[in-house]
């Protein structure tokens, strides 16, 4: 999307569409369920602090709060009405909601083990990405993960032609190169890039990035090997050696 969108118009749009977020909470939405599966599969085992960017009315924050009750969960959103509803429905001493955008100044000293963008990253304008990326680089802990769900570019192209009423004020195409830039700017690695079939074939992409400042240390540290792994290696070497005799005889026979 090339033209710049006024922030007040964006806030107004999401305030007006809160009813759809409430509907997704009351009636199961497959898109959200697929996203939740990815979150539970790839999230750190025991996150201490969790952030959801673009939390809407807070249903995913609430799920994360229930799954990891000892963690502190924070949800942020640009929509005034969404935050008001989230606070009324779910807020407690370990689950809070803030009406704000993500910048390096949003969280002064806080760092997070898990940061979630549930169908949100595509709604961040290209010119705003450097600020968001700078914030993520600052607040993501070592070994922390960023989990994103986004519509695929061909999904957005189809919607633009066939269902233009579903397009939002900002709907950017999130290609693999865009994800690569996100990883580069945040000092993370892409550990998952997987297309999902939600309503149509490959209409959504789930992405997981991980920050690992200890990679070199871990890479050059011998990994413990179990007895089963050792046996498998020995058998594999034996098979390879036996096969080498047959391959050598084959080459000699064919090439002389």
Secondary structure, 3 states (H helix, E strand, C coil): CCCCCCHHHHHHHHHHCHHHHHHHHHCCCHHHHHHHHHHHHHCCCCCCEEEEECCCCCHHHHHHHHHCCCCEEEEEECCHHHHHHHHHHHCECCEEEEECCCCCCCCCCCCEEEEEEECCHHHCCHHHHHHHHHHHHHHEEEEEEEEEEEECHHHHHHHHHHCHHHCCCCCCCCCHHHHHHHHHHHCCEEEEEEEECCCCCCCEEEEEEECCCCHHHHHCCCCCCCHHHHHHHHHHHHHHHHHHHHHHHHHHHHHC
